[in-house]
Amino acid sequence: MKLQEQDVPRDDSANSIYAAHPTGQYAPSFINGIVEFFSKTWTIAEWEVRKIRHDSTDLVTRAVQPALWLLVFGEVFAKLRAIPTGGKVGYLDFLAPGILAQSVLFISIFAGIAIIWERDLGVIHKFLASPTPRLSLVVGKALSSGIRALPQAIVIYLLALILGVKMNFNPLALLGVLIIAVLGAGCFSTFSLIIACLLKTRDRVMGIGQVLTMPLFFASNAIYPISAMPSWLQVVAHLNPLSYIVDALRSLMIMNAPPGNLPLDFVVIIAVTIVMVIIGSILYPRIVQ
């Protein structure tokens, strides 16, 4: 007797490579989720960077401040020889990485103001109503701040070369500088986003940013070594994430740099950035409340 088609038992496992491998059932969705996360993160970052293409005056004006620090402050104190550099490097060599870290800080610490503007324009409401993960929104904002910091690095490199600073052009060192600049900008921009989510007004965010910028800068090793500070300020400097950014940049940017601890710098910067991003993604919906 000829069996009918419906009487033949069907083995769906023959049509699915995942049924024969139970451990692989969740792999496609996991991989797709990772790809989708990075895709949405890059979309947010690209949307932010597109603003620079339409109006690049912000980058030009922000390049003036580091130029003044190197040309005026750096040249004067290099001739005075009043600040020890802790190594066989001139003061301009010592200062250039600190000024790059300062530029990264100044660019990103006011990023929260843009979040307030987007809320007032209704953009944040659309983001929150979309299926985009909150983490993607925050990481995308952080990444865009990091991209904004890269032109500053180019300007400072060019000025440092003109002033005779002995720069390290090892490709791995240059890559490390880019990574540190992006991570540092992402860290402080996310910190600014957290402040914006808590304070919710442009004036307050601007005020807090102005209050924090100078203490973060001067309580770091950007313009003088930590060993030259009083003991209580040394404790503050070791708790200041900007000190680790400066230390990493100094180790990577200049030749014969003072001894640092590059692995520790990377660990601290990455850890602080991750903590900021997690807190920022939790608080992000509060911006519209």
TIMINU-430778 format. One line per 8 residues: number of its first residue (from 1); their letters; for each residue x, y, z of N, C-alpha, C, O. Coordinates in steps of 0.001 Angstrom, whole numbers, plus 500000, padded with zeros to 6 digits. Layout:
residues N
NUM	a	X Y Z X Y Z X Y Z X Y Z | ...
This chain:
residues 289
1	mklqeqdv	500850 498803 500000 500000 500000 500000 500888 501252 500000 501861 501356 500748 | 500523 502163 499156 501305 503391 499045 500946 504365 500155 499783 504722 500344 | 501953 504780 500872 501707 505702 501979 501379 507076 501448 502005 507578 500514 | 500378 507669 502071 500060 509050 501740 501097 509984 502361 501755 509644 503345 | 501226 511169 501764 502267 512108 502200 502109 512493 503662 503087 512683 504385 | 500796 512608 504097 500594 513042 505464 500893 511947 506466 501048 512216 507658 | 500974 510705 505988 501276 509602 506908 502761 509464 507163 503164 508755 508085 | 503575 510116 506375 505025 510012 506554 505450 511000 507619 505192 512195 507478
9	prddsans	506101 510535 508691 506539 511465 509736 507589 512423 509194 508539 512017 508524 | 507399 513697 509495 508318 514713 508993 509355 515041 510052 509045 515132 511240 | 510573 515216 509611 511660 515577 510516 512055 517023 510221 512803 517297 509282 | 511540 517941 511038 511823 519356 510812 513289 519681 510999 513780 520707 510527 | 513990 518783 511704 515402 519058 511928 516183 519037 510638 517257 519632 510545 | 515652 518359 509643 516339 518334 508355 516286 519687 507673 517140 520009 506847 | 515286 520475 508017 515126 521784 507397 515726 522913 508224 515708 524068 507799 | 516252 522596 509388 516794 523638 510256 518108 523169 510849 518169 522116 511483
17	iyaahptg	519144 523936 510650 520446 523552 511180 520524 523776 512682 521451 523302 513338 | 519564 524489 513217 519627 524821 514636 518912 523783 515487 519208 523669 516677 | 517968 523013 514911 517258 522014 515703 518189 520885 516108 518032 520309 517185 | 519162 520561 515252 520108 519503 515589 521153 519986 516572 521891 519181 517141 | 521222 521265 516773 522203 521836 517698 521473 522778 518647 521385 523976 518380 | 520962 522263 519728 520179 523114 520642 520964 524317 521144 520390 525377 521396 | 522269 524156 521287 523047 525287 521803 523108 526432 520806 523463 527553 521171 | 522766 526164 519548 522814 527220 518548 521502 527909 518310 521410 528773 517438
25	qyapsfin	520468 527550 519069 519142 528117 518821 519122 529617 519072 518407 530346 518385 | 519893 530088 520040 519850 531505 520400 520987 532288 519748 521050 533513 519855 | 521890 531564 519065 523029 532265 518469 522624 533278 517417 523116 534406 517450 | 521727 532919 516462 521383 533919 515443 520775 535181 516021 521141 536282 515608 | 519857 535051 516964 519225 536233 517541 520232 537054 518335 520163 538283 518343 | 521167 536382 519004 522181 537106 519771 523086 537906 518832 523349 539086 519063 | 523555 537251 517781 524433 537926 516825 523693 539071 516143 524239 540164 515990 | 522457 538821 515736 521663 539879 515103 521451 541048 516050 521460 542208 515637
33	giveffsk	521256 540724 517348 521075 541787 518330 522326 542645 518476 522235 543867 518592 | 523510 541998 518471 524772 542750 518562 524946 543641 517338 525294 544815 517457 | 524700 543068 516153 524842 543842 514916 523874 545013 514903 524240 546123 514517 | 522636 544767 515325 521628 545826 515348 522002 546914 516344 521794 548099 516086 | 522557 546505 517490 522970 547485 518498 524031 548427 517944 523915 549646 518074 | 525068 547861 517325 526134 548692 516780 525641 549524 515602 526099 550649 515404 | 524714 548981 514821 524164 549736 513699 523395 550961 514189 523556 552054 513647 | 522568 550783 515205 521798 551904 515741 522700 552901 516450 522471 554109 516387
41	twtiaewe	523731 552391 517129 524679 553280 517792 525393 554161 516772 525532 555367 516975 | 525843 553555 515679 526530 554327 514651 525587 555316 513981 526007 556409 513600 | 524321 554948 513832 523345 555863 513225 523199 557125 514073 523157 558235 513542 | 523123 556948 515393 523029 558104 516294 524291 558947 516205 524216 560173 516124 | 525455 558297 516219 526716 559030 516145 526843 559769 514818 527274 560922 514787 | 526470 559112 513725 526564 559743 512406 525620 560931 512295 525947 561933 511659 | 524451 560819 512912 523492 561932 512913 524071 563133 513655 523871 564276 513244 | 524788 562875 514748 525401 563966 515495 526562 564583 514722 526716 565803 514683
49	vrkirhds	527375 563726 514107 528540 564234 513377 528107 565017 512150 528813 565932 511725 | 526965 564678 511574 526470 565397 510402 526272 566884 510714 526378 567731 509826 | 525985 567191 511980 525820 568591 512355 527115 569370 512143 527087 570548 511785 | 528257 568702 512366 529547 569373 512185 529766 569711 510721 530296 570771 510388 | 529351 568796 509846 529537 569019 508411 528750 570235 507942 529182 570949 507037 | 527599 570469 508556 526772 571605 508162 527243 572911 508800 527006 573989 508255 | 527907 572817 509951 528391 574020 510630 529675 573663 511377 529637 573145 512493 | 530794 573946 510748 532092 573581 511322 532726 574720 512115 533870 574598 512553
57	tdlvtrav	532010 575817 512306 532585 576952 513030 532910 576593 514474 533838 577149 515061 | 532144 575659 515051 532396 575261 516434 533776 574642 516576 534477 574905 517553 | 534172 573822 515610 535489 573203 515661 536595 574248 515534 537624 574154 516203 | 536379 575247 514669 537387 576286 514463 537573 577107 515733 538703 577364 516148 | 536472 577519 516347 536571 578339 517556 537177 577560 518719 537919 578120 519527 | 536866 576286 518802 537420 575479 519894 538909 575205 519707 539599 574882 520674 | 539409 575326 518497 540833 575121 518256 541669 576310 518719 542886 576194 518860 | 541021 577456 518957 541755 578646 519377 542319 578473 520784 543464 578846 521040
65	qpalwllv	541534 577917 521690 541965 577814 523088 543211 576948 523269 544157 577398 523915 | 543257 575726 522731 544504 574959 522883 545698 575631 522226 546825 575498 522703 | 545456 576364 521117 546553 577083 520470 547122 578146 521406 548338 578306 521504 | 546243 578869 522091 546699 579896 523034 547465 579278 524197 548482 579822 524627 | 546988 578151 524709 547681 577499 525822 549091 577083 525425 550037 577275 526189 | 549233 576515 524235 550553 576075 523799 551463 577244 523444 552639 577260 523806 | 550905 578224 522730 551728 579327 522239 552084 580325 523326 553193 580857 523324 | 551180 580592 524250 551409 581605 525287 551874 580951 526582 553011 581153 527010
73	fgevfakl	551006 580174 527202 551343 579561 528489 552558 578637 528344 553494 578703 529141 | 552532 577775 527317 553611 576809 527153 554950 577462 526891 555951 577081 527498 | 554990 578450 525987 556248 579106 525653 556825 579861 526851 558031 579818 527095 | 555962 580550 527593 556428 581334 528736 557006 580425 529821 558111 580667 530307 | 556269 579386 530200 556738 578522 531276 557894 577629 530835 558672 577163 531666 | 558007 577389 529528 559169 576644 529044 560444 577462 529246 561495 576901 529559 | 560360 578783 529069 561535 579630 529270 561832 579859 530749 562991 579996 531143 | 560779 579900 531566 560995 580088 532999 561615 578863 533653 562330 578982 534649
81	raiptggk	561341 577680 533093 561815 576418 533679 561406 576295 535142 562166 575800 535975 | 560198 576752 535439 559737 576764 536826 559013 575486 537219 558870 575198 538408 | 558553 574711 536235 557768 573515 536527 558574 572281 536151 558943 572121 534987 | 558855 571400 537117 559589 570174 536786 558714 569240 535951 557506 569145 536168 | 559334 568560 535005 558585 567667 534127 558713 566201 534503 558044 565351 533916 | 559545 565899 535454 559663 564517 535907 560329 563604 534912 560107 562394 534955 | 561135 564132 534017 561805 563310 533017 562694 564165 532141 562860 565357 532398 | 563268 563567 531106 564181 564261 530208 563417 564866 529027 563780 564648 527871
89	vgyldfla	562395 565601 529313 561602 566241 528271 561439 567714 528607 561439 568102 529776 | 561299 568535 527561 561043 569943 527779 559615 570175 528228 558771 569280 528170 | 559361 571392 528677 558029 571657 529217 556967 571618 528131 555854 571158 528384 | 557281 572091 526920 556298 572026 525838 555949 570577 525503 554794 570264 525214 | 556950 569693 525542 556692 568274 525326 555762 567727 526408 554848 566947 526142 | 556030 568165 527634 555217 567727 528762 553794 568274 528676 552836 567599 529053 | 553666 569515 528173 552375 570200 528186 551440 569748 527073 550228 569697 527280 | 551973 569417 525890 551127 569140 524717 550065 568066 524980 548907 568284 524624
97	pgilaqsv	550400 566911 525586 549336 565933 525875 548301 566464 526852 547120 566136 526739 | 548726 567283 527811 547778 567857 528759 546796 568793 528082 545626 568841 528460 | 547259 569542 527077 546372 570451 526354 545397 569664 525492 544249 570076 525329 | 545837 568536 524935 544897 567691 524187 543824 567154 525121 542646 567130 524765 | 544224 566720 526320 543237 566248 527297 542285 567373 527699 541090 567146 527886 | 542824 568590 527830 541979 569740 528145 540955 569977 527043 539790 570252 527332 | 541373 569876 525789 540448 570066 524666 539350 569019 524676 538182 569324 524433 | 539735 567777 524962 538749 566698 525056 537731 567006 526144 536530 566814 525954
105	lfisifag	538214 567482 527281 537325 567824 528398 536399 568965 528027 535192 568877 528254 | 536940 570040 527459 536134 571223 527172 535093 570954 526093 534001 571521 526138 | 535412 570098 525124 534461 569775 524070 533281 568984 524610 532140 569208 524205 | 533554 568056 525524 532537 567081 525925 531764 567460 527178 530658 566959 527384 | 532310 568327 528021 531673 568584 529309 530366 569361 529165 529552 569370 530088 | 530152 570016 528016 528915 570757 527796 527978 570037 526829 527040 570640 526308 | 528228 568753 526588 527387 567994 525656 525952 567870 526157 525029 567693 525361 | 525761 567961 527463 524415 567842 528014 523493 568959 527574 522274 568785 527560
113	iaiiwerd	524059 570121 527209 523220 571228 526754 522496 570846 525475 521333 571205 525286 | 523187 570110 524583 522546 569677 523338 521383 568731 523618 520398 568725 522881 | 521492 567934 524679 520399 567029 525050 519161 567828 525454 518034 567449 525135 | 519382 568930 526156 518254 569788 526554 517584 570380 525319 516357 570416 525229 | 518393 570845 524366 517833 571387 523129 516997 570340 522398 515899 570630 521924 | 517521 569133 522314 516798 568061 521616 515497 567726 522323 514500 567415 521672 | 515496 567785 523641 514240 567559 524369 513228 568639 524051 512053 568349 523827 | 513682 569901 524028 512766 571007 523760 512219 570956 522332 511109 571418 522072
121	lgvihkfl	512999 570397 521417 512546 570261 520024 511718 569007 519786 511195 568811 518689 | 511591 568159 520795 510811 566938 520663 511571 565754 520104 510985 564693 519889 | 512879 565914 519862 513665 564822 519293 513797 563673 520286 513694 562506 519907 | 514023 563999 521550 514199 562954 522561 512939 562102 522678 513033 560886 522844 | 511773 562716 522594 510525 561966 522678 510439 560932 521553 509976 559811 521761 | 510892 561327 520357 510867 560394 519232 511858 559256 519444 511570 558105 519116 | 513033 559583 519995 514008 558541 520281 513454 557527 521279 513583 556316 521095 | 512834 558048 522342 512328 557161 523387 511135 556338 522904 510890 555247 523418
129	asptprls	510395 556848 521927 509260 556102 521388 509692 555051 520369 508910 554172 520009 | 510927 555143 519911 511431 554189 518923 511932 552930 519628 512120 552938 520844 | 512153 551840 518871 512682 550614 519488 514187 550654 519743 514774 549650 520144 | 514809 551803 519514 516255 551910 519733 516577 551758 521215 515979 552449 522040 | 517503 550877 521575 517854 550705 522995 518421 551995 523582 519120 552747 522903 | 518112 552233 524834 518626 553432 525506 520157 553421 525504 520794 554469 525391 | 520732 552239 525628 522187 552130 525631 522775 552590 524300 523824 553234 524275 | 522108 552262 523197 522575 552716 521883 522530 554232 521771 523432 554841 521195
137	lvvgkals	521484 554843 522321 521360 556293 522281 522516 556962 523028 523112 557923 522542 | 522818 556442 524209 523865 557044 525035 525241 556795 524426 526060 557711 524356 | 525501 555566 523986 526801 555259 523384 526989 556036 522085 528098 556481 521790 | 525927 556204 521308 526021 556990 520088 526386 558443 520369 527204 559031 519662 | 525779 559017 521401 526132 560390 521799 527590 560464 522242 528307 561399 521884 | 528024 559474 523023 529406 559461 523498 530382 559332 522333 531413 560005 522299 | 530052 558468 521385 530928 558270 520228 531016 559535 519379 532083 559857 518858 | 529924 560239 519240 529957 561477 518455 530856 562525 519114 531549 563270 518421
145	sgiralpq	530848 562587 520444 531755 563510 521144 533200 563118 520916 534070 563976 520770 | 533456 561803 520885 534808 561350 520601 535262 561740 519208 536419 562116 519018 | 534375 561659 518233 534717 562053 516866 534975 563560 516790 535845 564009 516044 | 534219 564330 517562 534438 565781 517604 535819 566118 518163 536391 567152 517820 | 536356 565250 519021 537656 565526 519632 538821 565256 518689 539920 565762 518917 | 538611 564478 517646 539713 564107 516758 540308 565299 516006 541532 565380 515902 | 539499 566236 515473 540123 567411 514840 540993 568217 515799 541993 568805 515385 | 540618 568247 517083 541444 568938 518060 542801 568266 518196 543823 568935 518342
153	aiviylla	542804 566940 518148 544066 566210 518223 544964 566555 517038 546176 566708 517194 | 544366 566677 515856 545152 567024 514672 545755 568420 514811 546923 568633 514486 | 544948 569377 515299 545432 570743 515483 546586 570778 516475 547594 571443 516234 | 546445 570071 517580 547485 570080 518614 548746 569388 518115 549852 569832 518423 | 548604 568316 517356 549778 567662 516770 550528 568620 515851 551755 568697 515907 | 549800 569349 515006 550439 570278 514078 551143 571412 514825 552277 571764 514499 | 550470 571981 515825 551088 573045 516606 552319 572544 517354 553337 573232 517421 | 552219 571348 517913 553348 570786 518652 554552 570576 517740 555690 570823 518139
161	lilgvkmn	554301 570121 516521 555404 569946 515569 556052 571278 515225 557277 571375 515152 | 555228 572313 515012 555760 573640 514698 556612 574164 515849 557627 574822 515621 | 556204 573877 517082 556930 574359 518256 558120 573475 518619 558833 573765 519580 | 558338 572412 517870 559512 571580 518100 559334 570467 519101 560319 569915 519590 | 558096 570122 519420 557854 569025 520349 558219 567700 519673 557863 567467 518518 | 558925 566844 520394 559362 565554 519854 558216 564554 519979 558027 563934 521025 | 557460 564410 518903 556270 563570 518909 556621 562133 518537 557584 561874 517815 | 555826 561221 519041 555966 559801 518736 554968 559443 517635 553757 559503 517853
169	fnplallg	555470 559071 516456 554597 558762 515325 554512 557265 515053 554189 556846 513941 | 554800 556476 516057 554579 555035 515925 553095 554778 515654 552250 555306 516377 | 552750 553971 514620 551322 553766 514296 550493 553265 515472 549351 553688 515645 | 551052 552371 516280 550303 551879 517439 550096 552991 518467 549050 553062 519112 | 551098 553855 518614 550955 554982 519542 549885 555950 519052 549085 556445 519846 | 549866 556224 517749 548836 557112 517186 547447 556513 517377 546497 557219 517715 | 547336 555199 517156 546047 554535 517376 545635 554635 518841 544465 554860 519150 | 546603 554465 519739 546302 554591 521167 545828 555983 521527 544920 556133 522344
177	vliiavlg	546431 557014 520928 545998 558395 521187 544559 558591 520736 543767 559206 521450 | 544211 558077 519563 542844 558208 519061 541860 557507 519992 540793 558044 520289 | 542216 556311 520453 541320 555562 521340 541121 556304 522654 539997 556418 523143 | 542213 556808 523227 542112 557530 524497 541291 558800 524327 540477 559128 525190 | 541494 559524 523219 540726 560753 522986 539239 560450 522864 538412 561171 523421 | 538893 559389 522140 537483 559030 521972 536886 558573 523298 535774 558971 523646 | 537615 557740 524039 537110 557264 525336 536960 558425 526321 535959 558512 527032 | 537949 559312 526361 537872 560446 527278 536704 561360 526968 535977 561779 527869
185	agcfstfs	536523 561671 525684 535387 562508 525300 534071 561811 525597 533127 562446 526066 | 533997 560511 525329 532782 559760 525642 532473 559745 527118 531314 559848 527520 | 533518 559615 527935 533327 559599 529391 532742 560921 529888 531744 560924 530610 | 533352 562035 529510 532906 563326 530022 531592 563780 529382 530800 564469 530025 | 531355 563404 528127 530079 563772 527514 528927 563006 528163 527837 563551 528339 | 529167 561750 528515 528135 560987 529212 527912 561535 530613 526783 561559 531103 | 528988 561975 531258 528856 562627 532560 527995 563884 532433 527154 564155 533290 | 528207 564648 531363 527389 565830 531114 525939 565450 530846 525023 566149 531278
193	liiacllk	525730 564354 530142 524362 563873 529887 523665 563509 531203 522482 563796 531388 | 524401 562885 532099 523831 562535 533415 523411 563797 534161 522335 563847 534757 | 524271 564818 534123 523927 566087 534772 522676 566685 534152 521805 567192 534859 | 522587 566625 532812 521412 567176 532121 520150 566421 532503 519097 567034 532676 | 520234 565113 532639 519066 564319 533026 518610 564643 534442 517426 564522 534755 | 519535 565051 535296 519188 565359 536679 518719 566807 536849 517780 567069 537601 | 519368 567747 536155 519057 569169 536340 518023 569691 535348 517200 570532 535708 | 518048 569203 534094 516973 569405 533111 516833 570817 532561 515872 571093 531842
201	trdrvmgi	517758 571722 532874 517707 573059 532283 519081 573428 531746 520102 573009 532291 | 519101 574218 530670 520362 574593 530032 521229 575432 530964 522440 575223 531038 | 520622 576374 531671 521403 577258 532532 522106 576477 533632 523270 576736 533939 | 521397 575517 534227 522007 574728 535296 523130 573859 534767 524180 573748 535400 | 522921 573237 533604 523961 572390 533019 525184 573223 532660 526316 572805 532904 | 524961 574396 532082 526060 575296 531760 526811 575717 533023 528041 575741 533040 | 526073 576044 534068 526700 576465 535314 527535 575358 535942 528664 575602 536369 | 526992 574144 536002 527736 573024 536582 528960 572716 535733 530027 572421 536271
209	gqvltmpl	528818 572780 534401 529959 572530 533528 531082 573520 533759 532253 573141 533794 | 530727 574798 533916 531739 575816 534169 532384 575636 535535 533578 575888 535696 | 531605 575203 536515 532149 574988 537854 533124 573814 537871 534135 573859 538572 | 532828 572765 537108 533630 571544 537157 534842 571574 536244 535821 570872 536499 | 534800 572374 535182 535862 572310 534176 537226 572675 534753 538183 571915 534603 | 537323 573813 535401 538612 574256 535915 539149 573352 537030 540329 573002 536995 | 538330 572956 538022 538854 572020 539019 539339 570702 538435 540371 570179 538856 | 538599 570158 537459 539049 568917 536828 540382 569124 536123 541253 568256 536172
217	ffasnaiy	540545 570259 535475 541766 570525 534725 542954 570780 535647 544010 570166 535489 | 542782 571683 536608 543908 572053 537469 544213 570987 538523 545334 570926 539027 | 543238 570153 538859 543499 569057 539805 543874 567787 539044 543475 566684 539417 | 544636 567959 537983 545148 566830 537211 546621 567109 536908 547170 568138 537302 | 547234 566180 536210 548646 566338 535846 548818 566927 534457 549812 566654 533784 | 547841 567747 534016 547879 568287 532662 548985 569321 532487 549656 569323 531454 | 549193 570198 533465 550177 571270 533299 551320 571187 534306 552279 571953 534209 | 551237 570284 535258 552342 570044 536197 552217 568623 536723 551115 568075 536760
225	pisampsw	553318 568021 537128 553257 566635 537615 552557 566543 538965 552542 567503 539736 | 551994 565408 539233 551283 565205 540501 552238 565335 541679 551834 565772 542757 | 553499 564959 541487 554469 565028 542586 554716 566456 543057 555182 566657 544179 | 554411 567462 542216 554609 568852 542602 553434 569416 543395 553508 570545 543880 | 552356 568655 543535 551158 569126 544225 551279 568908 545732 552047 568053 546173 | 550529 569672 546520 550426 569350 547947 549747 567997 548135 549051 567516 547240 | 549947 567397 549278 549510 566013 549498 548011 565843 549325 547572 564841 548761 | 547211 566800 549799 545755 566648 549686 545303 566724 548233 544346 566061 547835
233	lqvvahln	546017 567559 547428 545661 567672 546021 546122 566441 545241 545514 566085 544231 | 547179 565796 545697 547607 564558 545049 546533 563482 545161 546316 562712 544226 | 545862 563434 546309 544766 562475 546480 543646 562770 545487 543110 561858 544857 | 543294 564059 545349 542252 564446 544405 542665 564104 542978 541849 563624 542192 | 543934 564349 542642 544420 564081 541288 544354 562598 540946 544051 562228 539812 | 544641 561749 541939 544576 560306 541695 543130 559819 541543 542899 558752 540976 | 542166 560581 542039 540755 560225 541867 540152 560864 540617 539028 560548 540230 | 540898 561755 540000 540422 562506 538832 540660 561682 537565 541814 561393 537251
241	plsyivda	539625 561295 536829 539850 560506 535608 540665 561244 534551 541310 560608 533717 | 540644 562587 534573 541429 563336 533599 542924 563074 533770 543671 563110 532792 | 543368 562810 535001 544783 562517 535231 545223 561273 534471 546331 561229 533937 | 544362 560266 534422 544699 559026 533715 544663 559234 532199 545435 558613 531469 | 543778 560097 531731 543757 560429 530307 545042 561144 529918 545650 560825 528897 | 545458 562115 530737 546700 562845 530462 547894 561901 530501 548758 561951 529626 | 547944 561049 531505 549072 560131 531648 549179 559204 530440 550275 558958 529936 | 548033 558687 529975 548044 557806 528806 548472 558567 527558 549290 558067 526785
249	lrslmimn	547938 559755 527348 548318 560557 526179 549798 560911 526220 550474 560882 525192 | 550300 561243 527397 551715 561616 527517 552620 560428 527202 553662 560589 526567 | 552226 559251 527640 553032 558052 527360 553041 557719 525877 554022 557177 525367 | 551952 558039 525178 551817 557658 523774 552271 558741 522802 552742 558426 521709 | 552139 560014 523180 552331 561103 522222 553777 561518 522043 554190 561816 520922 | 554566 561548 523116 555882 562176 523039 556987 561149 523254 556801 560120 523903 | 558137 561470 522686 559317 560630 522854 559933 560878 524237 559860 561984 524773 | 560529 559849 524793 561181 559939 526115 560232 560481 527170 560610 561309 527999
257	appgnlpl	558975 559998 527128 557964 560477 528068 558306 560060 529486 558951 559031 529685 | 557881 560847 530489 558070 560422 531870 557401 559074 532101 556398 558766 531457 | 557936 558273 533000 557353 556942 533221 555902 557031 533689 555566 557797 534592 | 555067 556239 533059 553651 556189 533420 553207 554748 533582 554029 553831 533609 | 551924 554560 533687 551361 553217 533843 550238 553071 532835 549064 553222 533174 | 550603 552777 531594 549634 552759 530501 548533 551714 530698 547366 552031 530466 | 548848 550480 531116 547759 549513 531339 546746 549993 532379 545539 549847 532186 | 547236 550566 533477 546324 551088 534501 545484 552229 533943 544292 552324 534233
265	dfvviiav	546101 553096 533143 545365 554215 532554 544202 553710 531704 543080 554202 531825 | 544474 552727 530844 543415 552186 529987 542306 551553 530816 541125 551754 530532 | 542679 550793 531834 541677 550116 532671 540781 551135 533364 539559 550985 533379 | 541389 552169 533938 540610 553184 534659 539695 553937 533706 538516 554134 534002 | 540231 554361 532559 539423 555140 531610 538255 554306 531088 537126 554791 531024 | 538521 553065 530717 537458 552195 530206 536419 551924 531281 535218 551960 531012 | 536882 551650 532513 535951 551342 533599 535059 552541 533918 533849 552386 534082 | 535648 553728 534006 534853 554927 534304 533868 555208 533178 532726 555588 533435
273	tivmviig	534298 555027 531938 533404 555265 530800 532229 554295 530814 531092 554696 530566 | 532496 553026 531101 531412 552029 531158 530415 552381 532251 529204 552298 532045 | 530924 552775 533415 530035 553150 534520 529180 554349 534130 527978 554368 534395 | 529793 555345 533504 529049 556532 533075 527973 556178 532057 526851 556679 532135 | 528312 555313 531101 527353 554928 530069 526177 554175 530681 525032 554410 530293 | 526433 553282 531623 525357 552528 532268 524430 553472 533035 523208 553385 532914 | 525021 554375 533826 524209 555336 534581 523430 556236 533626 522253 556522 533849 | 524104 556684 532553 523436 557551 531588 522257 556876 530898 521222 557504 530676
281	silypriv	522413 555600 530557 521310 554879 529897 520137 554667 530835 518990 554600 530392 | 520415 554560 532134 519331 554413 533117 518578 555725 533302 517352 555742 533411 | 519335 556833 533335 518732 558138 533607 518179 558815 532362 517405 559766 532474 | 518557 558349 531185 518200 559049 529942 516682 559330 529821 516315 560440 529436 | 515803 558383 530129 514361 558703 530009 513884 559821 530934 512839 560424 530689 | 514653 560105 532010 514228 561132 532951 514315 562534 532352 513740 563472 532904 | 515017 562694 531244 515160 564013 530654 513833 564593 530213 513692 565813 530124 | 512839 563728 529929 511544 564214 529453 510499 564223 530558 509350 564588 530312
289	q	510870 563836 531751 509903 563783 532846 509821 565113 533557 509055 565257 534511
